[in-house]
Amino acid sequence: MRVRRELLSKPESETREIERALDSLIQAREVPALGATTKDAVDRLDPGERDAVSLATALDEETLLVMDDQAGRSP
């Protein structure tokens, strides 16, 4: 992921440091298809949540996915 330098509004040296940090921390990945068992388990989730679960299950065993199933709901 490349950030356009003019969007950062920082001196050149700070911009380079920010770009290096972003390149090492942020990764874009394809979302893999859900397996049948997982697909049934996440059937009620919205598409973004299903994609998050799908990606988390495809990553290494140390991946932790935290979701708030009450977010956006009125009491």
Backbone as a chain_set.jsonl record, in Angstrom:
{"seq": "MRVRRELLSKPESETREIERALDSLIQAREVPALGATTKDAVDRLDPGERDAVSLATALDEETLLVMDDQAGRSP", "coords": {"N": [[0.847, -1.175, 0.0], [0.659, 2.099, -0.923], [1.043, 5.377, 0.202], [0.061, 8.494, -0.901], [2.378, 11.037, -1.029], [1.717, 13.793, -0.893], [-0.603, 13.772, 0.552], [0.081, 13.365, 3.168], [1.222, 15.645, 4.324], [3.636, 16.191, 5.66], [7.097, 16.76, 6.61], [9.683, 15.672, 4.357], [11.438, 13.623, 5.473], [9.887, 12.623, 7.61], [7.686, 11.747, 6.211], [8.761, 9.604, 4.707], [9.396, 7.868, 6.819], [6.838, 7.33, 7.865], [5.686, 6.088, 5.627], [7.276, 3.741, 5.486], [6.527, 2.514, 7.891], [3.766, 2.077, 7.444], [3.901, 0.358, 5.236], [4.962, -1.905, 6.448], [3.071, -2.622, 8.329], [0.437, -2.689, 7.33], [-1.427, -4.8, 5.347], [-2.747, -5.884, 2.295], [-5.038, -8.314, 1.39], [-6.399, -11.088, -0.422], [-9.672, -12.279, 0.087], [-10.29, -15.456, 1.208], [-12.389, -18.21, 0.171], [-15.074, -19.354, 2.223], [-15.068, -22.327, 4.203], [-17.32, -25.146, 4.249], [-18.254, -25.825, 6.871], [-17.564, -23.538, 8.378], [-18.963, -21.635, 6.922], [-21.66, -22.244, 7.452], [-21.663, -21.638, 10.176], [-21.356, -18.874, 10.276], [-23.492, -17.761, 9.034], [-25.478, -15.829, 9.709], [-24.141, -13.428, 9.884], [-23.101, -10.164, 8.641], [-21.869, -9.305, 5.303], [-19.229, -8.108, 5.533], [-18.385, -8.928, 8.059], [-18.415, -11.697, 7.682], [-16.348, -11.889, 5.78], [-14.193, -11.062, 7.364], [-14.056, -13.165, 9.237], [-13.544, -15.273, 7.484], [-11.011, -14.545, 6.451], [-9.511, -14.52, 8.831], [-9.624, -17.228, 9.589], [-8.109, -18.336, 7.598], [-5.565, -17.391, 8.031], [-2.528, -17.647, 10.024], [-2.267, -19.717, 13.027], [-2.073, -18.029, 15.209], [-3.621, -15.836, 14.895], [-5.898, -13.467, 16.02], [-9.219, -12.689, 16.144], [-11.376, -10.179, 16.912], [-14.64, -9.413, 17.55], [-17.506, -7.332, 17.858], [-20.543, -8.168, 18.536], [-22.71, -6.679, 19.233], [-22.446, -4.145, 18.31], [-23.658, -1.134, 16.968], [-26.309, -1.685, 17.44], [-29.448, -0.819, 18.834], [-30.47, -0.453, 22.274]], "CA": [[0.0, 0.0, 0.0], [1.448, 3.324, -0.991], [0.331, 6.596, 0.559], [0.562, 9.612, -1.698], [3.115, 11.945, -0.153], [1.057, 15.083, -0.699], [-1.688, 13.601, 1.508], [0.592, 13.291, 4.527], [1.538, 16.996, 4.801], [4.746, 16.083, 6.608], [8.407, 16.913, 5.973], [10.12, 14.501, 3.584], [11.963, 12.542, 6.312], [8.769, 12.031, 8.346], [6.865, 11.043, 5.222], [9.423, 8.319, 4.428], [9.243, 7.027, 8.01], [5.432, 6.909, 7.91], [5.497, 5.118, 4.54], [7.899, 2.462, 5.891], [5.682, 1.914, 8.931], [2.537, 1.585, 6.818], [4.224, -0.799, 4.393], [5.233, -3.083, 7.265], [1.943, -2.943, 9.196], [-0.835, -2.862, 6.617], [-1.339, -5.744, 4.235], [-3.991, -6.143, 1.567], [-5.108, -9.736, 1.05], [-7.632, -11.615, -1.005], [-10.464, -13.016, 1.063], [-10.529, -16.812, 0.725], [-13.76, -18.729, 0.312], [-15.351, -20.031, 3.49], [-15.337, -23.753, 4.161], [-18.728, -25.453, 4.503], [-18.544, -25.748, 8.301], [-17.488, -22.134, 8.784], [-20.033, -20.908, 6.235], [-22.878, -22.458, 8.228], [-21.526, -20.995, 11.482], [-21.392, -17.41, 10.161], [-24.582, -17.456, 8.103], [-26.252, -14.641, 10.093], [-23.293, -12.237, 9.892], [-23.138, -9.381, 7.407], [-20.756, -9.689, 4.411], [-17.932, -7.685, 6.05], [-18.036, -9.817, 9.171], [-18.077, -13.013, 7.103], [-15.018, -11.775, 5.18], [-13.218, -11.015, 8.454], [-13.942, -14.53, 9.757], [-12.899, -16.069, 6.448], [-9.59, -14.218, 6.416], [-8.897, -14.957, 10.084], [-9.468, -18.686, 9.592], [-7.087, -18.698, 6.617], [-4.253, -16.955, 8.502], [-1.87, -18.564, 10.963], [-2.992, -20.077, 14.25], [-1.957, -16.993, 16.222], [-4.481, -14.712, 14.536], [-7.004, -13.242, 16.936], [-10.265, -11.849, 15.564], [-12.276, -9.692, 17.943], [-15.826, -8.806, 16.945], [-18.513, -6.878, 18.801], [-21.809, -8.504, 17.883], [-23.74, -5.73, 19.643], [-22.147, -2.821, 17.755], [-24.653, -0.558, 16.076], [-27.677, -2.074, 17.804], [-30.08, -0.031, 19.885], [-30.886, -1.299, 23.412]], "C": [[0.883, 1.225, 0.0], [0.559, 4.509, -0.67], [0.92, 7.715, -0.284], [1.156, 10.649, -0.761], [2.384, 13.251, 0.103], [-0.108, 14.983, 0.282], [-1.202, 13.629, 2.947], [0.905, 14.656, 5.13], [2.621, 16.993, 5.868], [6.047, 16.393, 5.864], [8.827, 15.59, 5.339], [10.597, 13.351, 4.469], [10.848, 11.86, 7.108], [7.867, 11.238, 7.409], [7.458, 9.683, 4.91], [9.259, 7.365, 5.604], [7.818, 6.492, 8.126], [5.168, 5.862, 6.827], [6.088, 3.766, 4.9], [7.041, 1.759, 6.94], [4.412, 1.337, 8.324], [2.799, 0.353, 5.973], [4.464, -2.054, 5.222], [4.028, -3.511, 8.095], [0.662, -3.299, 8.456], [-0.618, -3.781, 5.422], [-2.709, -5.882, 3.593], [-3.958, -7.606, 1.143], [-6.421, -10.05, 0.381], [-8.368, -12.387, 0.079], [-10.74, -14.408, 0.51], [-11.986, -17.218, 0.916], [-13.89, -19.435, 1.659], [-15.544, -21.521, 3.254], [-16.793, -23.996, 4.547], [-19.095, -25.32, 5.975], [-18.559, -24.307, 8.774], [-18.626, -21.337, 8.163], [-21.353, -21.048, 6.995], [-22.831, -21.699, 9.555], [-21.677, -19.476, 11.408], [-22.525, -16.922, 9.261], [-25.325, -16.161, 8.431], [-25.435, -13.348, 10.092], [-23.436, -11.455, 8.593], [-21.902, -9.712, 6.57], [-19.372, -9.291, 4.931], [-17.458, -8.566, 7.191], [-17.671, -11.201, 8.661], [-16.69, -12.987, 6.478], [-13.933, -11.759, 6.253], [-12.993, -12.412, 9.028], [-13.206, -15.414, 8.75], [-11.4, -15.816, 6.405], [-8.885, -14.7, 7.681], [-8.682, -16.462, 10.114], [-8.386, -19.139, 8.618], [-5.677, -18.312, 7.068], [-3.7, -17.936, 9.528], [-2.673, -18.746, 12.247], [-2.953, -19.002, 15.322], [-2.806, -15.765, 15.911], [-5.649, -14.641, 15.51], [-7.973, -12.279, 16.268], [-11.22, -11.473, 16.686], [-13.423, -8.978, 17.252], [-16.803, -8.43, 18.044], [-19.87, -7.105, 18.155], [-22.942, -7.573, 18.292], [-23.513, -4.335, 19.035], [-23.261, -2.377, 16.819], [-26.09, -0.918, 16.402], [-28.195, -1.181, 18.917], [-30.505, -0.954, 21.015], [-32.369, -1.594, 23.387]], "O": [[1.765, 1.361, 0.848], [-0.544, 4.633, -1.202], [2.139, 7.863, -0.367], [0.505, 11.085, 0.189], [2.43, 13.768, 1.219], [-0.561, 16.006, 0.796], [-1.988, 13.889, 3.858], [0.854, 14.804, 6.351], [2.528, 17.714, 6.861], [6.101, 16.301, 4.638], [8.371, 14.522, 5.747], [10.202, 12.207, 4.242], [10.867, 10.639, 7.264], [7.349, 10.184, 7.776], [6.726, 8.695, 4.853], [9.008, 6.177, 5.405], [7.621, 5.321, 8.451], [4.501, 4.86, 7.084], [5.462, 2.738, 4.644], [6.854, 0.543, 6.879], [4.023, 0.218, 8.659], [2.011, -0.593, 5.987], [4.199, -3.16, 4.75], [3.968, -4.662, 8.527], [-0.113, -4.133, 8.925], [0.268, -3.555, 4.598], [-3.718, -5.985, 4.291], [-2.96, -8.078, 0.6], [-7.426, -9.369, 0.588], [-7.748, -13.07, 0.893], [-11.358, -14.537, -0.547], [-12.711, -16.636, 1.724], [-12.938, -20.033, 2.161], [-16.109, -21.932, 2.24], [-17.427, -23.114, 5.125], [-20.142, -24.76, 6.298], [-19.469, -23.898, 9.494], [-19.193, -20.458, 8.811], [-22.079, -20.068, 7.161], [-23.85, -21.176, 10.006], [-22.087, -18.855, 12.388], [-22.5, -15.787, 8.786], [-25.761, -15.461, 7.517], [-26.0, -12.272, 10.284], [-23.841, -12.006, 7.569], [-20.974, -10.34, 7.078], [-18.426, -10.064, 4.783], [-16.279, -8.908, 7.279], [-16.722, -11.813, 9.151], [-15.931, -13.945, 6.62], [-12.877, -12.368, 6.08], [-11.851, -12.798, 9.279], [-12.345, -16.209, 9.126], [-10.609, -16.755, 6.332], [-7.778, -15.232, 7.606], [-7.659, -16.928, 10.616], [-7.807, -20.211, 8.793], [-4.697, -18.844, 6.547], [-4.34, -18.935, 9.855], [-3.63, -18.019, 12.509], [-3.739, -19.062, 16.267], [-2.707, -14.755, 16.608], [-6.304, -15.646, 15.784], [-7.589, -11.178, 15.873], [-11.803, -12.342, 17.333], [-13.21, -8.054, 16.467], [-16.913, -9.132, 19.049], [-20.299, -6.314, 17.315], [-24.039, -7.672, 17.742], [-24.332, -3.44, 19.242], [-23.741, -3.148, 15.988], [-27.003, -0.489, 15.697], [-27.455, -0.83, 19.836], [-30.862, -2.107, 20.772], [-32.875, -2.288, 24.269]]}, "num_chains": 1, "name": "protein.A"}
